[in-house]
Amino acid sequence: MKQQPDDLKQIASFEESHEFNEFAQREQDLSSVPGFINPYFIPHDSALRDTSIFEGREVLNFGSYNYVAMSGDPEVNQAAIDAIDQYGTSASGSRLLAGEKTIHRELEQTIAQWKHTEDAIVLVSGHATNVSFVGNICGPKDLILYDLLSHNSIAEGIRLSRSDARPFGHNNIKGLESILKNNRHKYEKVLIVIEGVYSMDGDIAPVPEFVRLKKEYGCMLMVDEAHSAGVIGEHGGGVDDYFGLAPDDVDIKMGTLSKALGTCGGYLAGSAGLIHYLRYNLPGFVFSVGLSPPLAAASMKAVEILQREPERVQRLHQNIEFFSSEAKRLGFDMNRAKGTAILPIVTGRDDLTLELSMRMLGEGISVPPALYPAVLRNKGRLRFCVNSLHTEEEITMALETLKRLMDDLTDHDE
Ligand SMILES: Cc1ncc(COP(=O)(O)O)c(C=O)c1O
């Protein structure tokens, strides 16, 4: 039985809890800044393309993951509409028991072919895909090694897992190798988890070096391709395309449907045996509804368009290059971001970052802030994302506006 500490106070409603009160205090501190407008939950009344509609007017949009303009694309929309006409809006059951649709398997085969794997499985959310897979694929005799900057969904999966887990420094191959050297022999399975492109910093992982280690030490390698699939590589194929990897160099290619593919959901692509096992055993798949049919059809159409229209990825790459050179010209700090569609500009203090984000919106440019705890305290940044639809004029306009506002605010600070 649990011992009762002397200072324990029984609480009947969540609003009395310390978690709730700490959060309320943090909100109050932020909103007491003069001129504060909440930068979160800004409602847009359109698809997020190079522009979007905010409060009835068109604003430039640099906050979305619609990297190759699939969300809002007429063909993708039509695929979703046709699927609703055929199947309705829901799978209406777990696929294992009642919710399976022909379109689900078609999508999985399309993803497997695109990602050069034997098979794939799709789930209703990218976040849930990581939590469920990382949380359940390893047991008490196993070890999970993960990059220190891993996304929350990977961290949550690790908390759920019954295996041992250890982080290694960001992209620190030597650090990982030293852990493996000293510990590999103590465990049955070792799973190494990295991201193709890191979501807060916009840098690309040196995947071939991880492949070398996983082969040398007999481990499994999982790459979260949320921000790399559809973005990096000549054809937007992700890490395998970018680095010219062999099909089985990465054991589990995880990705989301919500970013370059413009819909919602997550996938795991890998060997036929692994995917077959997951189909019957992965809790987030077995005990959850199948992907909504319009999302399955729209995702499939998006992969088809991505492969048919390489010019989308080329345009995206040109915009990434152009944004980076303009940011350099204007003297901005992009930290380690390089060659990806996530191009954060370091703005420093959290209050300054918040104010800049709001002032940018006032000037008709939507770009969200990334603040502590998502990044280090006072290493706040405006997290620009470019897509294939942005024009050079839009990019220059946004960056020159930011420069003017930053100069303005720092002048007033002095
Ligand atoms: C690296 C990474 N993995 C997983 C996810 C979760 O994906 P989704 O938003 O599609 O649930 C995200 C979301 O931003 C992410 O950045």
The ligand as an SDF file (V2000), in Angstrom:
LIG
                    3D

 16 16  0  0  0  0  0  0  0  0999 V2000
    8.9440   14.6600  -35.8030 C   0  0  0  0  0  0  0  0  0  0  0  0
    7.4620   14.5020  -35.6400 C   0  0  0  0  0  0  0  0  0  0  0  0
    6.9460   13.2720  -35.4450 N   0  0  0  0  0  0  0  0  0  0  0  0
    5.6330   13.0720  -35.2790 C   0  0  0  0  0  0  0  0  0  0  0  0
    4.7310   14.1220  -35.3150 C   0  0  0  0  0  0  0  0  0  0  0  0
    3.2690   13.8650  -35.1090 C   0  0  0  0  0  0  0  0  0  0  0  0
    2.6100   13.9240  -36.3370 O   0  0  0  0  0  0  0  0  0  0  0  0
    1.0780   14.3920  -36.4860 P   0  0  0  0  0  0  0  0  0  0  0  0
    1.0880   15.8870  -36.2480 O   0  0  0  0  0  0  0  0  0  0  0  0
    0.7810   14.0560  -37.8820 O   0  0  0  0  0  0  0  0  0  0  0  0
    0.2940   13.6770  -35.4750 O   0  0  0  0  0  0  0  0  0  0  0  0
    5.2110   15.4150  -35.5190 C   0  0  0  0  0  0  0  0  0  0  0  0
    4.2740   16.5440  -35.5470 C   0  0  0  0  0  0  0  0  0  0  0  0
    4.5690   17.6690  -35.7000 O   0  0  0  0  0  0  0  0  0  0  0  0
    6.6120   15.6160  -35.6790 C   0  0  0  0  0  0  0  0  0  0  0  0
    7.1120   16.8330  -35.8790 O   0  0  0  0  0  0  0  0  0  0  0  0
  1  2  1  0
  2  3  1  0
  2 15  2  0
  3  4  2  0
  4  5  1  0
  5  6  1  0
  5 12  2  0
  6  7  1  0
  7  8  1  0
  8  9  2  0
  8 10  1  0
  8 11  1  0
 12 13  1  0
 12 15  1  0
 13 14  2  0
 15 16  1  0
M  END
$$$$
